[in-house]
Amino acid sequence: MTNSELAGVKLPDASDLSQIQEILGSNLKTFAGQTEGYWKDIEPRGRKFMILHMEAGNFVRASGAAGQDLSADDINNNFIILDGIDYKSNSKTDKLIYLEV
């Protein structure tokens, strides 16, 4: 099984957000926004979120978990689950794609 397969089901390419939205419906969440070098609290601690895709140059971590920064290489195709989400980005358009689990 490759990293882009889960339980024998091939997941759509993250670049096709409409296809992922069709499969996951309202469970799919996205965030895009420049955080000016600061961590932005996207989702609160105490709730679990699976990060599906993030663009290179951006970072994510569990809420309040200083020093545990994860890059796109750490996240993409690895189905990382975090307790809350803090996000850092220098892009206004790059999307963080995730869902609550």
Residue frames as a rotation matrix with the C-alpha (Angstrom) as fourth column:
MET 1
0.584 0.812 0.000 0.00
0.812 -0.584 0.000 0.00
0.000 0.000 -1.000 0.00
THR 2
-0.338 -0.695 0.635 1.42
0.644 -0.663 -0.382 3.41
0.686 0.279 0.672 -0.93
ASN 3
-0.852 -0.055 -0.521 1.25
0.460 -0.555 -0.693 6.48
-0.251 -0.830 0.498 1.31
SER 4
-0.791 0.580 -0.195 -1.59
-0.611 -0.759 0.225 7.90
-0.017 0.298 0.955 -0.79
GLU 5
-0.184 0.739 -0.648 -3.74
-0.169 0.626 0.761 4.82
0.968 0.249 0.010 -0.18
LEU 6
-0.704 0.067 0.707 -5.67
-0.709 -0.031 -0.704 4.19
-0.025 -0.997 0.069 3.01
ALA 7
-0.249 0.589 0.769 -7.42
-0.286 0.714 -0.639 0.85
-0.925 -0.379 -0.009 3.64
GLY 8
-0.474 -0.038 0.880 -7.08
0.652 0.657 0.379 -0.02
-0.592 0.753 -0.286 -0.05
VAL 9
0.648 0.724 0.235 -8.78
0.721 -0.485 -0.495 3.17
-0.244 0.491 -0.836 -1.25
LYS 10
-0.439 -0.810 0.390 -6.73
0.887 -0.459 0.046 5.58
0.142 0.366 0.920 -3.34
LEU 11
0.162 0.444 -0.881 -7.23
0.593 -0.758 -0.273 9.14
-0.789 -0.478 -0.386 -2.18
PRO 12
0.783 0.145 0.605 -7.66
0.595 -0.456 -0.662 11.94
0.180 0.878 -0.444 -4.72
ASP 13
-0.320 -0.910 0.264 -4.81
0.818 -0.406 -0.408 14.33
0.478 0.086 0.874 -5.38
ALA 14
-0.102 0.255 -0.962 -4.93
0.828 -0.513 -0.224 17.22
-0.551 -0.819 -0.159 -2.89
SER 15
-0.926 -0.256 -0.278 -4.64
0.071 -0.841 0.536 19.68
-0.371 0.476 0.797 -5.78
ASP 16
-0.614 0.788 0.033 -8.21
0.059 0.005 0.998 18.73
0.787 0.615 -0.050 -6.78
LEU 17
-0.964 0.201 0.176 -10.02
-0.225 -0.259 -0.939 20.23
-0.143 -0.945 0.295 -3.80
SER 18
-0.185 0.962 -0.199 -13.44
-0.981 -0.168 0.099 19.83
0.062 0.214 0.975 -5.48
GLN 19
0.024 0.149 -0.988 -12.97
-0.298 0.945 0.135 16.05
0.954 0.292 0.067 -5.74
ILE 20
-0.834 -0.348 -0.429 -11.96
0.306 0.356 -0.883 15.80
0.460 -0.867 -0.191 -2.09
GLN 21
-0.781 0.600 0.171 -14.95
-0.586 -0.612 -0.531 18.00
-0.214 -0.515 0.830 -1.11
GLU 22
-0.003 0.800 -0.600 -17.28
-0.834 0.329 0.443 15.70
0.552 0.502 0.666 -3.04
ILE 23
-0.180 -0.157 -0.971 -16.01
0.163 0.969 -0.186 12.66
0.970 -0.191 -0.148 -1.13
LEU 24
-0.739 -0.278 -0.613 -15.75
0.613 0.101 -0.784 14.19
0.279 -0.955 0.096 2.37
GLY 25
0.240 0.931 0.274 -18.55
0.713 -0.360 0.601 16.75
0.659 0.051 -0.751 2.16
SER 26
0.680 0.139 0.719 -18.92
-0.216 -0.900 0.378 19.19
0.700 -0.412 -0.583 5.03
ASN 27
0.882 -0.415 -0.225 -16.34
0.407 0.429 0.806 17.26
-0.238 -0.802 0.547 7.09
LEU 28
0.057 -0.895 0.442 -13.56
0.962 -0.069 -0.263 18.76
0.266 0.440 0.858 4.99
LYS 29
0.829 0.127 -0.545 -12.11
0.338 -0.890 0.306 22.01
-0.446 -0.437 -0.781 6.33
THR 30
0.164 -0.803 0.573 -9.64
0.867 -0.159 -0.471 24.44
0.470 0.575 0.670 4.80
PHE 31
0.704 -0.041 -0.709 -7.77
0.365 -0.835 0.411 27.49
-0.609 -0.548 -0.573 5.96
ALA 32
0.107 -0.700 0.706 -5.80
0.912 -0.214 -0.350 29.99
0.396 0.681 0.616 3.88
GLY 33
0.952 0.196 0.234 -4.16
0.117 -0.943 0.312 33.12
0.282 -0.270 -0.921 5.18
GLN 34
0.010 -0.983 0.181 -0.87
0.219 -0.174 -0.960 34.83
0.976 0.049 0.213 5.77
THR 35
0.751 0.280 -0.598 0.10
0.599 0.093 0.796 34.76
0.279 -0.955 -0.098 9.44
GLU 36
0.699 -0.487 0.523 3.03
-0.333 -0.870 -0.365 37.23
0.633 0.081 -0.770 9.15
GLY 37
-0.284 -0.935 -0.213 5.51
-0.295 0.297 -0.908 34.86
0.912 -0.195 -0.360 10.81
TYR 38
-0.540 0.180 0.823 3.28
-0.837 -0.007 -0.547 34.18
-0.093 -0.984 0.154 13.82
TRP 39
-0.943 0.315 -0.108 1.43
0.309 0.949 0.066 31.01
0.123 0.028 -0.992 14.80
LYS 40
-0.481 0.865 0.141 -2.33
-0.810 -0.500 0.307 31.29
0.336 0.034 0.941 14.29
ASP 41
-0.781 0.335 0.527 -4.67
-0.136 0.732 -0.668 29.15
-0.609 -0.593 -0.526 16.40
ILE 42
-0.729 0.502 -0.465 -6.92
-0.534 0.008 0.846 27.53
0.428 0.865 0.262 13.77
GLU 43
0.311 0.794 -0.522 -8.61
-0.132 0.581 0.803 24.84
0.941 -0.181 0.286 15.90
PRO 44
0.347 -0.119 0.930 -8.71
-0.895 -0.339 0.291 24.46
0.280 -0.933 -0.225 19.70
ARG 45
-0.795 -0.596 -0.114 -6.87
-0.475 0.727 -0.495 21.87
0.378 -0.339 -0.861 21.79
GLY 46
-0.561 0.590 0.580 -9.10
-0.398 0.423 -0.814 19.03
-0.726 -0.688 -0.002 22.95
ARG 47
0.717 0.697 -0.013 -10.33
-0.329 0.322 -0.888 18.18
-0.614 0.641 0.460 19.44
LYS 48
-0.190 -0.802 0.566 -8.45
0.195 0.535 0.822 15.89
-0.962 0.267 0.055 17.03
PHE 49
0.697 0.342 -0.631 -7.77
-0.484 -0.425 -0.765 16.82
-0.529 0.838 -0.130 13.42
MET 50
0.230 -0.597 0.768 -6.20
0.662 0.675 0.327 14.85
-0.714 0.433 0.551 10.56
ILE 51
0.115 -0.298 -0.948 -4.09
-0.511 -0.835 0.201 17.04
-0.852 0.462 -0.248 8.31
LEU 52
0.678 0.264 0.686 -4.61
0.372 0.682 -0.630 15.96
-0.634 0.682 0.365 4.69
HIS 53
0.252 -0.591 0.766 -2.47
0.920 -0.097 -0.378 18.46
0.298 0.801 0.519 2.78
MET 54
0.711 -0.158 -0.686 -0.30
0.195 -0.892 0.407 21.52
-0.676 -0.423 -0.604 3.22
GLU 55
0.896 -0.389 0.215 1.86
0.125 -0.245 -0.962 23.45
0.427 0.888 -0.171 0.74
ALA 56
0.125 -0.953 -0.277 5.66
0.949 0.196 -0.245 23.61
0.288 -0.232 0.929 1.08
GLY 57
-0.601 -0.464 0.650 6.92
0.260 -0.883 -0.390 26.59
0.756 -0.065 0.652 3.08
ASN 58
0.176 0.730 0.660 4.08
-0.660 -0.410 0.630 26.42
0.730 -0.547 0.410 5.61
PHE 59
-0.835 -0.488 -0.253 4.10
-0.107 0.596 -0.796 24.85
0.539 -0.638 -0.550 9.07
VAL 60
0.343 0.933 0.111 1.58
-0.469 0.068 0.880 23.24
0.814 -0.354 0.461 11.41
ARG 61
-0.839 -0.516 -0.170 1.70
-0.119 0.479 -0.870 21.90
0.530 -0.710 -0.464 14.96
ALA 62
-0.083 0.776 -0.626 -0.63
0.865 0.368 0.341 20.69
0.495 -0.513 -0.701 17.69
SER 63
0.583 0.418 0.697 -2.21
0.118 -0.892 0.437 23.63
0.804 -0.172 -0.569 19.49
GLY 64
0.823 -0.265 0.503 0.35
-0.560 -0.525 0.640 25.21
0.094 -0.809 -0.581 21.83
ALA 65
0.823 -0.526 0.216 3.05
0.433 0.826 0.362 22.59
-0.369 -0.205 0.907 21.09
ALA 66
0.751 -0.589 -0.298 6.04
-0.636 -0.767 -0.085 24.93
-0.178 0.253 -0.951 20.82
GLY 67
-0.222 -0.973 0.060 9.05
-0.852 0.224 0.473 23.38
-0.474 0.054 -0.879 19.08
GLN 68
-0.370 0.156 0.916 7.04
0.205 0.975 -0.083 20.61
-0.906 0.157 -0.392 17.40
ASP 69
0.064 0.345 -0.936 6.71
-0.742 -0.611 -0.276 22.29
-0.667 0.712 0.217 14.01
LEU 70
-0.049 0.001 0.999 5.75
0.465 0.885 0.022 20.04
-0.884 0.465 -0.044 11.09
SER 71
-0.594 -0.234 -0.770 6.53
-0.526 -0.612 0.591 20.90
-0.609 0.756 0.240 7.46
ALA 72
0.360 0.714 -0.601 4.71
-0.923 0.178 -0.342 19.82
-0.137 0.678 0.722 4.29
ASP 73
-0.269 -0.542 -0.796 7.17
-0.610 0.736 -0.295 16.91
0.745 0.407 -0.528 3.97
ASP 74
-0.968 -0.069 0.240 6.16
-0.242 0.494 -0.835 15.72
-0.061 -0.867 -0.495 7.45
ILE 75
-0.362 0.930 0.070 2.43
-0.506 -0.132 -0.852 16.10
-0.783 -0.344 0.518 6.74
ASN 76
0.131 0.531 -0.837 1.59
-0.986 -0.014 -0.163 15.20
-0.098 0.847 0.522 3.15
ASN 77
0.209 0.150 -0.966 0.60
-0.514 0.857 0.022 11.55
0.832 0.492 0.256 2.59
ASN 78
-0.773 -0.557 -0.303 1.22
-0.029 0.508 -0.861 10.72
0.633 -0.657 -0.409 6.27
PHE 79
0.163 0.979 -0.123 -2.26
0.169 0.095 0.981 11.38
0.972 -0.181 -0.150 7.75
ILE 80
-0.814 -0.543 -0.205 -0.92
0.342 -0.164 -0.925 13.08
0.469 -0.824 0.319 10.88
ILE 81
0.366 0.926 -0.092 -3.49
0.578 -0.148 0.803 13.64
0.729 -0.348 -0.589 13.66
LEU 82
-0.732 -0.608 0.306 -3.06
0.216 -0.634 -0.742 16.69
0.646 -0.478 0.596 15.90
ASP 83
-0.051 0.652 -0.756 -4.71
0.993 -0.045 -0.105 17.86
-0.102 -0.757 -0.646 19.11
GLY 84
0.653 0.305 -0.693 -5.89
0.214 -0.952 -0.217 21.25
-0.726 -0.007 -0.687 17.88
ILE 85
0.320 -0.526 0.788 -4.12
0.941 0.077 -0.330 23.15
0.113 0.847 0.519 15.08
ASP 86
0.417 -0.342 -0.842 -1.66
-0.021 -0.930 0.367 26.05
-0.909 -0.135 -0.395 15.07
TYR 87
0.542 -0.135 0.830 -0.63
0.826 0.268 -0.496 27.18
-0.155 0.954 0.257 11.57
LYS 88
0.146 -0.555 -0.819 2.10
-0.020 -0.829 0.558 29.44
-0.989 -0.065 -0.132 10.16
SER 89
0.253 -0.001 0.967 2.17
0.924 0.296 -0.241 30.63
-0.286 0.955 0.076 6.53
ASN 90
-0.520 -0.450 -0.727 3.69
0.155 -0.886 0.437 33.40
-0.840 0.114 0.530 4.43
SER 91
-0.953 0.229 0.199 1.10
0.206 0.004 0.979 32.89
0.223 0.973 -0.051 1.67
LYS 92
-0.577 0.817 -0.010 -2.37
-0.696 -0.498 -0.518 34.37
-0.428 -0.292 0.856 1.38
THR 93
0.144 0.685 -0.714 -3.50
-0.970 0.239 0.034 31.60
0.194 0.688 0.699 -1.00
ASP 94
-0.695 -0.417 -0.586 -1.90
-0.317 0.909 -0.271 28.33
0.645 -0.002 -0.764 0.18
LYS 95
0.335 0.912 0.238 -4.53
-0.746 0.102 0.658 26.10
0.575 -0.398 0.714 1.76
LEU 96
-0.856 -0.332 0.395 -4.28
-0.510 0.660 -0.551 23.88
-0.078 -0.674 -0.735 4.80
ILE 97
-0.008 0.855 -0.519 -6.69
-0.692 0.370 0.620 20.97
0.722 0.364 0.589 4.18
TYR 98
-0.945 -0.318 0.081 -7.88
-0.256 0.561 -0.787 18.94
0.205 -0.764 -0.611 7.18
LEU 99
0.037 0.988 -0.151 -10.81
-0.294 0.155 0.943 17.23
0.955 0.009 0.296 8.85
GLU 100
-0.154 0.005 0.988 -11.95
-0.988 -0.036 -0.153 16.55
0.034 -0.999 0.010 12.39
VAL 101
-0.281 -0.004 -0.960 -11.59
-0.250 0.966 0.070 12.92
0.926 0.260 -0.273 13.48
